[in-house]
Amino acid sequence: MFDALRKMILPIIIIVLVFFGAMIVLEWGMGFSSRRDYVSGNIAAVINGEEIDWQQYNRIYENLYQSQYRDSVDELSDEKRRELQQNAWNQLLHDRLVMQEVAKHNMTVTDEELYAYLRLTPPPQLQSLPDFRTGGKFDYQKYLNAMVNPQAAPFWASVEASVMPDILKLKMQEIVIQAAIVTEPEIKEFYMNTAEKIKVGMVNVDYGRFSKPPPKPTDEELQTYYQAHLDDYPIDQRASLQIAMVEKKPAPYDWEVSYNRAKAIYDSIKAGSDFAQMASDYSEDRSAEEGGDLGWFPKGQMVEEFDRQVFNMKKDDVSEPVRTQFGWHVIKLHDFKTEMEVARGKKEKEPVEKAHASHILIKAFASQQTLDQAYNRIEEFLMAANDKDFLQAAKDVGMPLKQTALFFPGKNVQYLGGNQEANKFAFDNEVGTISDIMANNSAFFVIRVAEKRPSGQADYEDVDEKVSMDLVKDMVAQLCHDTAAAIYAEIQNGSSIQKAAKMFSEDYTEVDEFDREAYVKELRRYPGAIGAAFSLTEPGQISKPADYEQGTVIFKLIERKMPDLSDFTAKRDSIYSAIMLAKQQELYGSWFDKLVKSSEIENNVDRIMNREEEYY
């Protein structure tokens, strides 16, 4: 009985802590909810007046995240995670705008349409149900049998409600794309472009030859190039902000609360609870899915405090809570081993000690009281700034200020990342204007427009890197062209194309036959090159040097195969389908772009979800 009681230590303490925390939040929160600016963070977006809460956004993001994580053997990078965030927003925006259009058109779904959709398109979530599987695979016949089973009517009613939006979106899409038309001349032109083929030999003088290393222009050459291409370097309006910021960091009390949770977990494990199960139930990071298992790792891979603790433990030890920047860790060391491998920064193999450990992470979050104090401090500053002066108010209340670098409309703001609210404020207001209190996931802040510069001609100092890149590219392109011109001159003087190429250290190569739409190795799909090749009409004919996006090329026509029009009839339908699909996609994309531009969209996703960018 006592063993059982000891194993119940954690649940009992967790319940007490949660109850105690709830009481504190209840007391601290009195009157707090009235601060509209403070609690508006529950709204992920407002699309044409329709509020979208974070639950809807997070549901889409989590589905994308889980799908990506299942397909990946490595930890998702910050870049990939931000990509998933953007994809989730794109999907959310698309779904809401389309469903709003559905409502405008009073579109409905008939029983016949519903049945046909479910019959032809079994939802993925249903395909994974055991009742619809045989031998571990989806059984379509079982699925059809269930659809006509009267006893399954309540089940299908719930399914119908979940697929109804998908059907309505498809109907909306069909209305939009029905305007796509494919003409007979278009079909024939496509056929001619893909059926006509040529085989050529070529001398391809590409950028790679003269860009490794690239030429180094002088300062005088750069200035001359800049002056000759002034129209290529306009610059948009820019602005700079002063920022007074109070971060939403956990206070010492918050760290103590999270420590008590971590200590309760430790005590429960020492009393006999299973570490992996406790990690699965309580750890606040993704390793919880693996029972907290972190695998094998060498010394120096983890943060310093965690690393120091692990490599001072003994096999099967469980540590008391260890604090790092991520929170409190309860660590279990499974074993050590030494492997011969090339360590980071080394060239030869050497013995590398590794540890196999699991952990349970309990994060520290800013409590309601901490947030309230942070808000009160920024509120005190704002009152002083409005009464006096922004800089003087900062001195009076001891508020550190940051000034951003100049930024462009719609772009990231230094220290605030992709915060479009702050960006818009900067360009909508005059220098010296002070904002109300703003908030993101990491801080409360007040901003003041510090500087604004109008659009116009960019100074050289603002675009010197781009000028250098453009000039180097032009210099490389000229070297390629001059080399190809010299080769062509030798050919004109009687040398073979092979010999002329060799004289200038270039190769003559023959490529497989290709059509006008093909991807050609080295030439890709660059029209400047492909077009020059197809301009040749007789075998043996040699083209003049043709500049394209990555160099200059000379072609020799070896063979030209004209289309066999008798084959056109057999391929006509497939060509028609390919062109129609491309036109429908283009038509739908254009329609949706116009829909976005004509809509009123307040996007809080960029402002809130890109937390890791906010201070860089």
N, C-alpha and C positions, 0 to 999 in steps of 0.2 A: 504493500500500500504506500509506503514512504517513497519507494522508487517512482511510483506513479505521480505522487504529489510533487516530487522534485522535478519531474519532466513537465509539470504544469506551471512551473515558475514563470516561464516566459509569457505564455498566454495571459496569465493573471496580471503580470506587471504591465504588459502592453495595453490591456483593457483599462487599467488604472491610469496609465499615462495618457491614453487617448481621451478618456473621460475628463481628466484634469485639464488637458490642452483645450478641449472643447469648451469647458467652463471659462477658461481664460479668454479664448477668442470671443465668447459671448459677451464677456464683460468689456473687453477692449473695443469690441466692434460697435458698442452702443453709439449711435450717431454717426458712425463711420460710413455707413452705406449711403448716407445722404450726399456724400461727396461724389458727384457724378463723374468728375474727371478721374477719381481714384479707382473706381470699380468698372469703368467702361471697358476694361481689358477682356471682358467675357465675349466681346463681339469680334469675330475674326474678319468679317467683311460686311459692308452694306452695299447691295447691288440693286440699283434702281429702287431704293427704299426698303428692300427686303433685308432684314438682319440675318446674318449667318453666324451662329455661335461656334465656339471652338470645337465642340463635340463633333459637329458635322465635318469640319476640316480634318480633325485628328483621325476620324474614322477612315477617311480616304488616304491620309498619309500613312497610317498604320498598315493598311492593306498593301500599299506600294512597298513599304519598308519590309514587311514580312516576306513578300514575294521576292524582293531583291536579296534579302538575307539568306533565304533558303537556297538561292542559286549561287551564292558566293561563299567561298571557303575562307576568305579573309575578312577582317574587320572592315566595315564600311568606312571609307575616308570622309573627312569633313566635306570635301568637294562633292562626293557622291551623295551625301546626306542633304546638302543644299540643293542638289539637282532634284532629289526626290521631293523636297519641300516645294520647289517651283512646279514640278509636275503635278503635285497634289493641288496646288492653287489653280493651275491651268485646268485641271479636270473639274474642280469645284466651280470655277467661273463658267466653263462651258455648260455644265449641267444646269446651273441656275438660269443662265441667260436663255438657253434653249427651252427650258420648262416655262419660263415667263412668256416666251413667244407662243408656246403651246396653249397657255391660258388665254392669251390675247385672241387666238384663233378658235377658242372654244372647242378644241379637238377632243375626241372621245375614242374609246376602243370598244369594238363590238365583241360579242362572245365568240364569233367565228374567227376574228383576228387573234384573239387571245389563245384560242385552242390551237390554231395553226402555228402561232409563234412557239408555244410550249412543245408542240409535237415536233417541229423542225429544229428547234434550238433548245435542247435540254439545258437548263442552267447548270453551271459548273458545280455549285454547292449541292445540287441534287445528285449529280453524277457520283459524288463521293459517299452518298448515304449507303449503308450496308444493304438496305432493302432493294436497292437498284443495282447490286453488284453480284457477279458470279465469277468465282475463281480469281478474285482480286481485281476484276475489270468491270467497267460499266456495262450493264446488260440492257440494251435498248428495248428488248421485248418486255422485260419486267417493267420498265418505265411506261411503255404503252399500255400494258395491262392495268397498271395502277391508275392511269388517266381515265379509264372507263369504268373503274370500280366505284359504285355509288357510296360505299362505306368510307371512301377516302375523300369525300367532298369537302369536309372542314379543312383537311390538309391542303387541298388544292386552292381553296379560297385564300389561305394565307400566302401561298406561292404566287397567286395571281396578283395580289396587292404589291408584292415585291418586284414583279417584272413589269407592272403597268407603266412606270416611268420610262423604262427602256423601249417599250413598244411605241409610246408617244414620241420619244425622241427620234426613233426610226421613221415614223410617219412625217415628222417635221422635216427630217433630212430628205425624204422622198419628194416633198413639195418643193424644196429648194433646188434639188438637182434635176428636176424634170425638164428644166429649160435647156439642158445640155443637148446639143445636136451635133452629129458627125456627118459630114457630107461625103459624097463619093470621091470627089477630087482629093480630099484629105486622106482617105483610105489609100488611094492609089499613090499619092506622094510618099506616104509612109512606107508602102511596099517597095517603091523604087529606091528609097533611101537605104532600106535594109537588104534588098535583094541584089543591088549592084555592089560588086566587090572588086577590090584591087589588091595586088601584091606589089610591094615596092621595096627598093633598097634605099638606104638613107645615110646621110652624114649629119648627125645631130650634135651641134655645138651647144651644150646646155650650160646653165648658170653655174652648175657645180664646179666646172673647170676653173672658173675665175673668182669664185667666192670662197675658196678654201686655201689660203686665207683671203679675205676680201681686200680690195684696194683701200688705201687710207687717204681720203681727201685732205688737203690742207685747209687751214682756217680761211684763207683767201678764197679757195674754191667753194667752200661751204657758203660764205657770205655772198659770193657772186651768184651761186645757184639760187639762194633764197631770194635775192633781189629780182632774179629773172622769173621766179615762179610765185610771186606774191599772192596771186589769186588762188593758189592752191593751199594757202594757209590762213583761212579765216578762223576766227575764234568766237565761240558763243559767249553770252553774258556769264559772269561768274559772281559768286558771293562768298563771304566769310562770316562766321558766327563766333560770338563769345558764349561760352556755356558755363553755367553754374550747375553742378551735378551732385546729387547725393545718391550713392549706390545702395541697392537693396541687399546688403550683405547680412548674413546671419550675425547676430550679436552674441556675446559670450553666453548669455542665458540659452540662446537657441542651440549653441554647441553643447551645452550641458544637457538639454533635453534629448538631443540625438545620442549623446554619450550614454545616457541612462537606458535608452532603447538597446544600444549596442551591448551594454553591460548585462542587461537582462538576457539577451541572446547568448552571450558568453556563459552566464551562470546556468542557463538551461542546458547548454551543450556539456558543460562540466558535470551536470547532474545526470547525463545519460542520453540526451536528445541526439538524434542523428544529424551530423553537420550538413551533409548534402541536402537533407530534407529541409532543415532550417534555412539554408541558403536559397533553396527553391521557393520557400514561403515568404522570406523577409528581405532578401538582398535586393538593393535598389540599382542594380546594373544588369546588363545582358547576360553576364556569367551565371545568373540565377537559373537560366534555362539548362545549364550544365551542372547544376548543384554547386555552383560557385567555382568550378574547376577552371584554373587559369593555364593549365598545361605546364610544359617545361619552359623555363626562361633563364638567361644568364644574368650574372650580377651586373647591375647598372642599367637594366632595361626598364625597371619600374621606378617610380618616384623615390627619392632618397629615403624618406622615413619608412616606406614599405619595404624597400630593398634591404635596408639595414636590419630591420626586424627579422625578415625571412632568413637571411644568411647568418643569423645568430641563434636560430632555433635548432631543435633536435627533431629527428624523425618522429612523426605522429603528435608533436606538440600542437597545442591550440593557444594562440596568444590572447591576452586581454586586448580590449579595443585600442587600436593604433590610429592616431590622427594624421591625415594628409590633407592636401588641398581639396580632395574629393569628398571627404567625410571621415567617418570612423570605420575601420576595418577590423573584423575578427578573422584571424588567419590560421589556417591549418597547414602545416608542412607535411607533405607525404614522403618525400625522399630527396636525396641529392645524387648527382652523378657527374662524371667528368667525361667530356668528349673532345676529340681532336678536331678542330675546325679553324678556319681563318676568321679571326676576330675582327670586329669593325676597326678600320684604320690600319690593319696589319696586312702583310703580303703572304706570310707563310702560316701553316697550321700550327696551333699550339693548344695545350690543354685548357679547356674552358669549363669552369664549374657551373652547373645548372641546378636549379631547384624546381621541384614540382609542388605547387601549392594551390590551395583553394581559399576563397575569402567570402565574407559576407559584408557588404557595404551598406552602411546606414548614412544617408546624406544629411547635412545640416541645412535647413531652410530658414529664411527670415520669417519670424512669427508675425502675427498681426500687430503686436505691440511694437516690434522693431520697425515694421513698415509705417506704422503710425508716427513713430518718432522721426523717421526719415522724412515723411511728408510734412510734418510740422516744421522741420528745419528748413526745407526748401520754401515752405509757405512764409516763414518768418523772413527769409531772404527776399522773396518777391515783394512783400509789403514794404521793406526798406528800400528796395530798388525803385519802386514806383514813387515813393515819397522823396527820395534823394537822387542818387546817381548810381548806375549799375556798378561801377568800379568802387565807389565809396561804400556802397552797401556791402559789397564782398569783403572789404576791409573791416567794416564794423562788426559783422557777424562771423568773421573768420572763415569765409567760404572761398575755397580755391577756385580759380577760373581757368578755363582752357580756351584757346582761340584756334579755330580750325584753319587749315589751308584753304585757299580758294577752291570752290567746287562748282560744277555745272548743274543746270536744271535736270532733275530726274536722276542724278548720279549720287554715289555714296557721299556721306558727310563724315569727315574725320571725327573720330570718337563716337559717332552715332550710327555708323554703317549705312544700311539702306533705309534710313528713316525718312520716308517721303513727306511726313507731316512737317518735320523741321526744314526739309529742303524747300517745300512749297512756301513756308512762312518766310524764308529768306528772300525769295524772289517776289513775293506779294506785298512786301512791306518796305518802308524807307529805312535808311541807315539810322540806327538809334532806337528803333522800335523794339520793345520788350514783350516777349510772349507770356501767355498764362503758363501754369504748370503743365508740363508734358511728362509722359511716362513711357517707358518700354519695359521689357522683361527684366532689365538689370538695374534701372535707376529711375529716379525722379529728376527732372531738370527744367531749367528756365534758360531761354536763349535770347540773345540780343543781336540784331543785325549789325555787324561790325564794319563791313565794307561791301561795296557793290561796284562791279566794273561792267560797262556796256559791251555788247558784241561789236566786233570790228576786225581790223587787221591784227593778226597775232604778231607780237614782238618776236624777234629771233630767239631770245632766251626762253620763250615759252614753247617753242617748237624745234629747238636745235636738234633734239634726238631724231625727230621725224625727218627733218631736212637731211640729216646725215644718212639715214636709211634710204631715203628717196634718191639722193645723189649716188650712193654706192650702187643701188639697183640700176640706175641709168648707166653708170660707168661699166658695170658688168654686162649689161645688155649691149652696150656699144662694142665691148671687146668680143662678145659672141658674134655680133653682126660683122665686124671687121674681119674676124677669122674666117667666117663662112664666105664672105665676099672674096677673100684671097683664094680660098679653095675653088670657088666658082670660076675665078679668073684663070686659074691653072687648067680647069676643065675646058674652058673656052679656047685656051691655047693648044689643046690637043691631048692633054693628059687624061687618063681614065679617072673615073670618080674615085676608085680605090687608091690609085697612086697619089692623086691630089690630096686626098684626106690624110694619107700617111705623111706627106710632106709637112703637114701642120699638126702632127701628133694627134690626129683624130681617127676614129674607126668608121669603116663602112660596114653596115649591118643590113641584113634582110629580115623583114618582119613577116609574120603570117598574114594571109589575106584578111582584110577587114572591110566593113561597110561604113557608111557615113555616121551611124549612130554608135559605133563600137568604141570600147575602151582600148586604146592602143598603148602597150607598154612604152614608157618614156614620154610619149606624147599625150597620154591620158585622153581626154575628150576635147582638148583645146581646138576651137574652130579655126584659129589661124594656121595651125599645122594640118589638120584634117582637110580643110578646104584647099590648101595648096597641093596636097597629094591628089585630090580628085580633079584638080584642074588639068592634070596630064591626060592626054588622049591616046598617044601612040606608044607602044613598047619601046624602050630605049630612050625616050624623051626625058630630059633632066630639067628640073624646075630651077628657077632663080632662088636665091636665099630667101626664105620666108621666116619673118620674125613671128614668134608666138610668145605666150605668157612666161615661158621658162627657158628661152634661148632662141637660136636660129637654126633652121634645118634645110637641107637640100635633098630632094627626092629624085630617084630614078625609077620610072615605071617599068615593072617587069611584066605584069599581066593585068588585064582588065576584063572582068566577067560581067556582061550585061544581063539584066533581069530576064528570066524566062516567064513571059506573060501568061503562058499556059498554066503556070503554077498559082497565079493570082487568085483564081476562083476558089481554090482549095483553102487558101489562107485568109480570104477576105473576112470571114466572120471573126476569127481570132484577132485580126488587126482592128476590126471595128470595136471589139470589146476592150482592147487595150487603150485605144484612143478615147473611148467613151468614159472609161474609168478615170483616166487622167483628167479629162474635162470636168467630170463630176467632182473630183477632189478639188480642183482649182476653183470651181464655182462655189462649192460649199465653204472653202477657206476664205474666199473673197466676201461671201455673205456674212460669215462669222466675224471677220475683221471689221466690217462696217457696223455690225451689231455692237461690238465692243466700243468702237469710237463714238457711237451715239448713246451709250449708256453712262449713267452716273455710278461710278465705282469707287468705293472707299476700301482700300486694301490694307488691312492691318497685319497681314501675314508676313510681308517683307520686314515690316517694322519690328515685329515681335520675334519671329522665328530665327532671324539671322543674328542671334545673340553673340555668337563667337566673333562676329565682325565689328561689334559695336565700339570697341576701344582700339581699333587698329586702322 
